[in-house]
Amino acid sequence: VVLAVLTTSFGVTGYSLPRDQIGYWAVKIGTGVPDAIPVIGSPLVELLCGSASVGQSTLTRFYSLHTFVLPLHTAVALSNDT
């Protein structure tokens, strides 16, 4: 289950990196889903995006997740899988 979540996270973060219209709207829709959660939705989106809207801080966070955080967690999950 952990590897499935990590794989999906790679797809979500990688889809936004080209920074074209498709990636922009994918991030807008993807961040709209947690925003619909009562009480914790808005703070969760701000944590994910770096602000209330999609911008440069969002791209920086997604790039960091995609290139540093997710590979580290994947390596740990794979090493613990044996």
Backbone atoms as SQL, in Angstrom:
CREATE TABLE atoms (id INTEGER PRIMARY KEY, chain TEXT, resi INTEGER, resn TEXT, atom TEXT, x REAL, y REAL, z REAL);
INSERT INTO atoms VALUES
  (1, 'A', 1, 'VAL', 'N', 0.828, -1.188, 0.000),
  (2, 'A', 1, 'VAL', 'CA', 0.000, 0.000, 0.000),
  (3, 'A', 1, 'VAL', 'C', 0.873, 1.253, 0.000),
  (4, 'A', 2, 'VAL', 'N', 1.958, 1.207, 0.789),
  (5, 'A', 2, 'VAL', 'CA', 2.851, 2.368, 0.873),
  (6, 'A', 2, 'VAL', 'C', 3.490, 2.649, -0.485),
  (7, 'A', 3, 'LEU', 'N', 3.943, 1.601, -1.163),
  (8, 'A', 3, 'LEU', 'CA', 4.560, 1.802, -2.473),
  (9, 'A', 3, 'LEU', 'C', 3.558, 2.304, -3.502),
  (10, 'A', 4, 'ALA', 'N', 2.312, 1.894, -3.399),
  (11, 'A', 4, 'ALA', 'CA', 1.284, 2.395, -4.311),
  (12, 'A', 4, 'ALA', 'C', 1.045, 3.887, -4.096),
  (13, 'A', 5, 'VAL', 'N', 1.006, 4.313, -2.848),
  (14, 'A', 5, 'VAL', 'CA', 0.829, 5.737, -2.541),
  (15, 'A', 5, 'VAL', 'C', 2.033, 6.537, -3.034),
  (16, 'A', 6, 'LEU', 'N', 3.232, 6.015, -2.823),
  (17, 'A', 6, 'LEU', 'CA', 4.434, 6.707, -3.292),
  (18, 'A', 6, 'LEU', 'C', 4.466, 6.810, -4.815),
  (19, 'A', 7, 'THR', 'N', 4.080, 5.743, -5.499),
  (20, 'A', 7, 'THR', 'CA', 4.048, 5.761, -6.959),
  (21, 'A', 7, 'THR', 'C', 3.048, 6.780, -7.476),
  (22, 'A', 8, 'THR', 'N', 1.885, 6.833, -6.872),
  (23, 'A', 8, 'THR', 'CA', 0.880, 7.822, -7.258),
  (24, 'A', 8, 'THR', 'C', 1.380, 9.234, -6.982),
  (25, 'A', 9, 'SER', 'N', 2.064, 9.411, -5.870),
  (26, 'A', 9, 'SER', 'CA', 2.609, 10.729, -5.532),
  (27, 'A', 9, 'SER', 'C', 3.659, 11.171, -6.543),
  (28, 'A', 10, 'PHE', 'N', 4.473, 10.239, -7.025),
  (29, 'A', 10, 'PHE', 'CA', 5.425, 10.568, -8.086),
  (30, 'A', 10, 'PHE', 'C', 4.687, 11.081, -9.324),
  (31, 'A', 11, 'GLY', 'N', 3.600, 10.427, -9.678),
  (32, 'A', 11, 'GLY', 'CA', 2.831, 10.851, -10.843),
  (33, 'A', 11, 'GLY', 'C', 2.217, 12.223, -10.678),
  (34, 'A', 12, 'VAL', 'N', 1.665, 12.474, -9.509),
  (35, 'A', 12, 'VAL', 'CA', 1.013, 13.768, -9.252),
  (36, 'A', 12, 'VAL', 'C', 2.035, 14.893, -9.261),
  (37, 'A', 13, 'THR', 'N', 3.149, 14.703, -8.572),
  (38, 'A', 13, 'THR', 'CA', 4.148, 15.772, -8.518),
  (39, 'A', 13, 'THR', 'C', 4.861, 15.944, -9.856),
  (40, 'A', 14, 'GLY', 'N', 5.110, 14.862, -10.561),
  (41, 'A', 14, 'GLY', 'CA', 5.792, 14.952, -11.846),
  (42, 'A', 14, 'GLY', 'C', 4.944, 15.556, -12.945),
  (43, 'A', 15, 'TYR', 'N', 3.643, 15.391, -12.855),
  (44, 'A', 15, 'TYR', 'CA', 2.735, 15.906, -13.883),
  (45, 'A', 15, 'TYR', 'C', 2.761, 17.426, -13.938),
  (46, 'A', 16, 'SER', 'N', 3.042, 18.068, -12.819),
  (47, 'A', 16, 'SER', 'CA', 3.016, 19.528, -12.774),
  (48, 'A', 16, 'SER', 'C', 4.349, 20.154, -13.160),
  (49, 'A', 17, 'LEU', 'N', 5.408, 19.391, -13.229),
  (50, 'A', 17, 'LEU', 'CA', 6.737, 19.969, -13.431),
  (51, 'A', 17, 'LEU', 'C', 6.955, 20.636, -14.787),
  (52, 'A', 18, 'PRO', 'N', 6.363, 20.172, -15.902),
  (53, 'A', 18, 'PRO', 'CA', 6.565, 20.905, -17.156),
  (54, 'A', 18, 'PRO', 'C', 6.013, 22.334, -17.124),
  (55, 'A', 19, 'ARG', 'N', 5.097, 22.606, -16.220),
  (56, 'A', 19, 'ARG', 'CA', 4.515, 23.938, -16.014),
  (57, 'A', 19, 'ARG', 'C', 3.810, 24.456, -17.266),
  (58, 'A', 20, 'ASP', 'N', 3.077, 23.570, -17.924),
  (59, 'A', 20, 'ASP', 'CA', 2.243, 23.984, -19.039),
  (60, 'A', 20, 'ASP', 'C', 0.792, 24.053, -18.574),
  (61, 'A', 21, 'GLN', 'N', -0.127, 24.310, -19.490),
  (62, 'A', 21, 'GLN', 'CA', -1.537, 24.458, -19.123),
  (63, 'A', 21, 'GLN', 'C', -2.114, 23.167, -18.542),
  (64, 'A', 22, 'ILE', 'N', -1.732, 22.046, -19.090),
  (65, 'A', 22, 'ILE', 'CA', -2.250, 20.770, -18.587),
  (66, 'A', 22, 'ILE', 'C', -1.783, 20.540, -17.154),
  (67, 'A', 23, 'GLY', 'N', -0.497, 20.777, -16.895),
  (68, 'A', 23, 'GLY', 'CA', 0.031, 20.615, -15.545),
  (69, 'A', 23, 'GLY', 'C', -0.581, 21.590, -14.560),
  (70, 'A', 24, 'TYR', 'N', -0.773, 22.840, -15.013),
  (71, 'A', 24, 'TYR', 'CA', -1.368, 23.856, -14.137),
  (72, 'A', 24, 'TYR', 'C', -2.770, 23.451, -13.706),
  (73, 'A', 25, 'TRP', 'N', -3.594, 23.057, -14.668),
  (74, 'A', 25, 'TRP', 'CA', -4.975, 22.703, -14.334),
  (75, 'A', 25, 'TRP', 'C', -5.054, 21.393, -13.563),
  (76, 'A', 26, 'ALA', 'N', -4.117, 20.493, -13.798),
  (77, 'A', 26, 'ALA', 'CA', -4.082, 19.259, -13.001),
  (78, 'A', 26, 'ALA', 'C', -3.801, 19.578, -11.538),
  (79, 'A', 27, 'VAL', 'N', -2.890, 20.521, -11.294),
  (80, 'A', 27, 'VAL', 'CA', -2.595, 20.916, -9.914),
  (81, 'A', 27, 'VAL', 'C', -3.780, 21.655, -9.308),
  (82, 'A', 28, 'LYS', 'N', -4.427, 22.514, -10.088),
  (83, 'A', 28, 'LYS', 'CA', -5.601, 23.234, -9.578),
  (84, 'A', 28, 'LYS', 'C', -6.698, 22.255, -9.166),
  (85, 'A', 29, 'ILE', 'N', -6.953, 21.261, -9.988),
  (86, 'A', 29, 'ILE', 'CA', -7.982, 20.272, -9.669),
  (87, 'A', 29, 'ILE', 'C', -7.527, 19.391, -8.511),
  (88, 'A', 30, 'GLY', 'N', -6.270, 18.971, -8.552),
  (89, 'A', 30, 'GLY', 'CA', -5.745, 18.110, -7.489),
  (90, 'A', 30, 'GLY', 'C', -5.731, 18.771, -6.127),
  (91, 'A', 31, 'THR', 'N', -5.483, 20.075, -6.081),
  (92, 'A', 31, 'THR', 'CA', -5.509, 20.778, -4.799),
  (93, 'A', 31, 'THR', 'C', -6.926, 21.185, -4.416),
  (94, 'A', 32, 'GLY', 'N', -7.844, 21.131, -5.352),
  (95, 'A', 32, 'GLY', 'CA', -9.240, 21.424, -5.033),
  (96, 'A', 32, 'GLY', 'C', -9.904, 20.298, -4.263),
  (97, 'A', 33, 'VAL', 'N', -9.396, 19.096, -4.437),
  (98, 'A', 33, 'VAL', 'CA', -9.969, 17.944, -3.731),
  (99, 'A', 33, 'VAL', 'C', -9.768, 18.057, -2.222),
  (100, 'A', 34, 'PRO', 'N', -8.534, 18.259, -1.725),
  (101, 'A', 34, 'PRO', 'CA', -8.403, 18.404, -0.269),
  (102, 'A', 34, 'PRO', 'C', -9.014, 19.698, 0.255),
  (103, 'A', 35, 'ASP', 'N', -9.143, 20.698, -0.602),
  (104, 'A', 35, 'ASP', 'CA', -9.739, 21.965, -0.173),
  (105, 'A', 35, 'ASP', 'C', -11.210, 21.794, 0.197),
  (106, 'A', 36, 'ALA', 'N', -11.847, 20.747, -0.310),
  (107, 'A', 36, 'ALA', 'CA', -13.256, 20.496, -0.011),
  (108, 'A', 36, 'ALA', 'C', -13.466, 19.833, 1.348),
  (109, 'A', 37, 'ILE', 'N', -12.396, 19.419, 2.003),
  (110, 'A', 37, 'ILE', 'CA', -12.509, 18.788, 3.322),
  (111, 'A', 37, 'ILE', 'C', -12.802, 19.867, 4.357),
  (112, 'A', 38, 'PRO', 'N', -13.861, 19.701, 5.141),
  (113, 'A', 38, 'PRO', 'CA', -14.177, 20.716, 6.150),
  (114, 'A', 38, 'PRO', 'C', -13.065, 20.850, 7.191),
  (115, 'A', 39, 'VAL', 'N', -12.879, 22.025, 7.670),
  (116, 'A', 39, 'VAL', 'CA', -11.969, 22.411, 8.752),
  (117, 'A', 39, 'VAL', 'C', -10.492, 22.323, 8.352),
  (118, 'A', 40, 'ILE', 'N', -10.008, 21.165, 7.913),
  (119, 'A', 40, 'ILE', 'CA', -8.577, 21.021, 7.640),
  (120, 'A', 40, 'ILE', 'C', -8.212, 21.200, 6.169),
  (121, 'A', 41, 'GLY', 'N', -9.189, 21.379, 5.301),
  (122, 'A', 41, 'GLY', 'CA', -8.925, 21.454, 3.869),
  (123, 'A', 41, 'GLY', 'C', -8.056, 22.624, 3.457),
  (124, 'A', 42, 'SER', 'N', -8.420, 23.822, 3.884),
  (125, 'A', 42, 'SER', 'CA', -7.649, 25.012, 3.501),
  (126, 'A', 42, 'SER', 'C', -6.226, 24.992, 4.049),
  (127, 'A', 43, 'PRO', 'N', -6.023, 24.661, 5.335),
  (128, 'A', 43, 'PRO', 'CA', -4.635, 24.576, 5.815),
  (129, 'A', 43, 'PRO', 'C', -3.822, 23.490, 5.103),
  (130, 'A', 44, 'LEU', 'N', -4.484, 22.407, 4.725),
  (131, 'A', 44, 'LEU', 'CA', -3.802, 21.336, 4.016),
  (132, 'A', 44, 'LEU', 'C', -3.337, 21.803, 2.637),
  (133, 'A', 45, 'VAL', 'N', -4.190, 22.554, 1.943),
  (134, 'A', 45, 'VAL', 'CA', -3.826, 23.088, 0.628),
  (135, 'A', 45, 'VAL', 'C', -2.682, 24.090, 0.760),
  (136, 'A', 46, 'GLU', 'N', -2.723, 24.938, 1.781),
  (137, 'A', 46, 'GLU', 'CA', -1.636, 25.898, 1.984),
  (138, 'A', 46, 'GLU', 'C', -0.325, 25.187, 2.303),
  (139, 'A', 47, 'LEU', 'N', -0.387, 24.098, 3.033),
  (140, 'A', 47, 'LEU', 'CA', 0.812, 23.314, 3.319),
  (141, 'A', 47, 'LEU', 'C', 1.350, 22.676, 2.041),
  (142, 'A', 48, 'LEU', 'N', 0.457, 22.176, 1.211),
  (143, 'A', 48, 'LEU', 'CA', 0.845, 21.511, -0.024),
  (144, 'A', 48, 'LEU', 'C', 1.365, 22.497, -1.067),
  (145, 'A', 49, 'CYS', 'N', 0.688, 23.631, -1.216),
  (146, 'A', 49, 'CYS', 'CA', 1.019, 24.590, -2.271),
  (147, 'A', 49, 'CYS', 'C', 1.961, 25.696, -1.826),
  (148, 'A', 50, 'GLY', 'N', 2.058, 25.953, -0.552),
  (149, 'A', 50, 'GLY', 'CA', 2.875, 27.050, -0.075),
  (150, 'A', 50, 'GLY', 'C', 2.118, 28.353, 0.026),
  (151, 'A', 51, 'SER', 'N', 0.919, 28.398, -0.516),
  (152, 'A', 51, 'SER', 'CA', 0.047, 29.570, -0.431),
  (153, 'A', 51, 'SER', 'C', -1.368, 29.112, -0.757),
  (154, 'A', 52, 'ALA', 'N', -2.289, 30.065, -0.775),
  (155, 'A', 52, 'ALA', 'CA', -3.681, 29.708, -1.044),
  (156, 'A', 52, 'ALA', 'C', -3.923, 29.408, -2.522),
  (157, 'A', 53, 'SER', 'N', -3.001, 29.826, -3.389),
  (158, 'A', 53, 'SER', 'CA', -3.177, 29.595, -4.819),
  (159, 'A', 53, 'SER', 'C', -1.959, 28.872, -5.391),
  (160, 'A', 54, 'VAL', 'N', -2.105, 28.377, -6.603),
  (161, 'A', 54, 'VAL', 'CA', -1.022, 27.676, -7.282),
  (162, 'A', 54, 'VAL', 'C', -0.076, 28.715, -7.872),
  (163, 'A', 55, 'GLY', 'N', 1.204, 28.597, -7.548),
  (164, 'A', 55, 'GLY', 'CA', 2.190, 29.554, -8.044),
  (165, 'A', 55, 'GLY', 'C', 3.590, 28.969, -8.010),
  (166, 'A', 56, 'GLN', 'N', 4.576, 29.861, -7.943),
  (167, 'A', 56, 'GLN', 'CA', 5.972, 29.430, -7.937),
  (168, 'A', 56, 'GLN', 'C', 6.305, 28.565, -6.726),
  (169, 'A', 57, 'SER', 'N', 5.745, 28.903, -5.575),
  (170, 'A', 57, 'SER', 'CA', 6.026, 28.097, -4.383),
  (171, 'A', 57, 'SER', 'C', 5.484, 26.674, -4.530),
  (172, 'A', 58, 'THR', 'N', 4.380, 26.529, -5.247),
  (173, 'A', 58, 'THR', 'CA', 3.827, 25.197, -5.503),
  (174, 'A', 58, 'THR', 'C', 4.785, 24.376, -6.363),
  (175, 'A', 59, 'LEU', 'N', 5.304, 24.995, -7.412),
  (176, 'A', 59, 'LEU', 'CA', 6.246, 24.302, -8.290),
  (177, 'A', 59, 'LEU', 'C', 7.499, 23.897, -7.526),
  (178, 'A', 60, 'THR', 'N', 7.998, 24.776, -6.668),
  (179, 'A', 60, 'THR', 'CA', 9.181, 24.470, -5.866),
  (180, 'A', 60, 'THR', 'C', 8.919, 23.306, -4.920),
  (181, 'A', 61, 'ARG', 'N', 7.769, 23.310, -4.271),
  (182, 'A', 61, 'ARG', 'CA', 7.430, 22.223, -3.348),
  (183, 'A', 61, 'ARG', 'C', 7.253, 20.902, -4.084),
  (184, 'A', 62, 'PHE', 'N', 6.558, 20.928, -5.211),
  (185, 'A', 62, 'PHE', 'CA', 6.351, 19.696, -5.964),
  (186, 'A', 62, 'PHE', 'C', 7.678, 19.164, -6.513),
  (187, 'A', 63, 'TYR', 'N', 8.567, 20.059, -6.951),
  (188, 'A', 63, 'TYR', 'CA', 9.879, 19.631, -7.438),
  (189, 'A', 63, 'TYR', 'C', 10.682, 18.982, -6.311),
  (190, 'A', 64, 'SER', 'N', 10.669, 19.603, -5.138),
  (191, 'A', 64, 'SER', 'CA', 11.392, 19.047, -3.988),
  (192, 'A', 64, 'SER', 'C', 10.834, 17.688, -3.592),
  (193, 'A', 65, 'LEU', 'N', 9.512, 17.580, -3.577),
  (194, 'A', 65, 'LEU', 'CA', 8.894, 16.288, -3.272),
  (195, 'A', 65, 'LEU', 'C', 9.300, 15.236, -4.300),
  (196, 'A', 66, 'HIS', 'N', 9.241, 15.617, -5.576),
  (197, 'A', 66, 'HIS', 'CA', 9.473, 14.677, -6.666),
  (198, 'A', 66, 'HIS', 'C', 10.926, 14.207, -6.737),
  (199, 'A', 67, 'THR', 'N', 11.877, 15.081, -6.406),
  (200, 'A', 67, 'THR', 'CA', 13.282, 14.729, -6.602),
  (201, 'A', 67, 'THR', 'C', 14.020, 14.330, -5.327),
  (202, 'A', 68, 'PHE', 'N', 13.520, 14.725, -4.157),
  (203, 'A', 68, 'PHE', 'CA', 14.240, 14.431, -2.918),
  (204, 'A', 68, 'PHE', 'C', 13.431, 13.573, -1.939),
  (205, 'A', 69, 'VAL', 'N', 12.256, 14.036, -1.586),
  (206, 'A', 69, 'VAL', 'CA', 11.482, 13.402, -0.513),
  (207, 'A', 69, 'VAL', 'C', 10.928, 12.043, -0.944),
  (208, 'A', 70, 'LEU', 'N', 10.248, 11.999, -2.068),
  (209, 'A', 70, 'LEU', 'CA', 9.642, 10.738, -2.510),
  (210, 'A', 70, 'LEU', 'C', 10.678, 9.653, -2.825),
  (211, 'A', 71, 'PRO', 'N', 11.797, 9.968, -3.506),
  (212, 'A', 71, 'PRO', 'CA', 12.797, 8.908, -3.710),
  (213, 'A', 71, 'PRO', 'C', 13.375, 8.370, -2.401),
  (214, 'A', 72, 'LEU', 'N', 13.573, 9.248, -1.429),
  (215, 'A', 72, 'LEU', 'CA', 14.083, 8.801, -0.131),
  (216, 'A', 72, 'LEU', 'C', 13.090, 7.859, 0.546),
  (217, 'A', 73, 'HIS', 'N', 11.822, 8.246, 0.561),
  (218, 'A', 73, 'HIS', 'CA', 10.800, 7.394, 1.174),
  (219, 'A', 73, 'HIS', 'C', 10.633, 6.077, 0.408),
  (220, 'A', 74, 'THR', 'N', 10.767, 6.128, -0.909),
  (221, 'A', 74, 'THR', 'CA', 10.669, 4.907, -1.704),
  (222, 'A', 74, 'THR', 'C', 11.827, 3.961, -1.388),
  (223, 'A', 75, 'ALA', 'N', 13.022, 4.505, -1.277),
  (224, 'A', 75, 'ALA', 'CA', 14.180, 3.668, -0.934),
  (225, 'A', 75, 'ALA', 'C', 14.014, 3.037, 0.442),
  (226, 'A', 76, 'VAL', 'N', 13.510, 3.794, 1.388),
  (227, 'A', 76, 'VAL', 'CA', 13.278, 3.255, 2.733),
  (228, 'A', 76, 'VAL', 'C', 12.210, 2.167, 2.689),
  (229, 'A', 77, 'ALA', 'N', 11.130, 2.426, 1.955),
  (230, 'A', 77, 'ALA', 'CA', 10.051, 1.437, 1.870),
  (231, 'A', 77, 'ALA', 'C', 10.530, 0.160, 1.187),
  (232, 'A', 78, 'LEU', 'N', 11.345, 0.293, 0.154),
  (233, 'A', 78, 'LEU', 'CA', 11.864, -0.890, -0.530),
  (234, 'A', 78, 'LEU', 'C', 12.864, -1.654, 0.329),
  (235, 'A', 79, 'SER', 'N', 13.664, -0.942, 1.101),
  (236, 'A', 79, 'SER', 'CA', 14.637, -1.635, 1.950),
  (237, 'A', 79, 'SER', 'C', 13.956, -2.349, 3.117),
  (238, 'A', 80, 'ASN', 'N', 12.814, -1.847, 3.553),
  (239, 'A', 80, 'ASN', 'CA', 12.072, -2.493, 4.636),
  (240, 'A', 80, 'ASN', 'C', 11.156, -3.596, 4.131),
  (241, 'A', 81, 'ASP', 'N', 11.038, -3.732, 2.821),
  (242, 'A', 81, 'ASP', 'CA', 10.112, -4.690, 2.226),
  (243, 'A', 81, 'ASP', 'C', 10.637, -6.122, 2.299),
  (244, 'A', 82, 'THR', 'N', 11.916, -6.292, 2.490),
  (245, 'A', 82, 'THR', 'CA', 12.488, -7.642, 2.452),
  (246, 'A', 82, 'THR', 'C', 12.234, -8.440, 3.673);
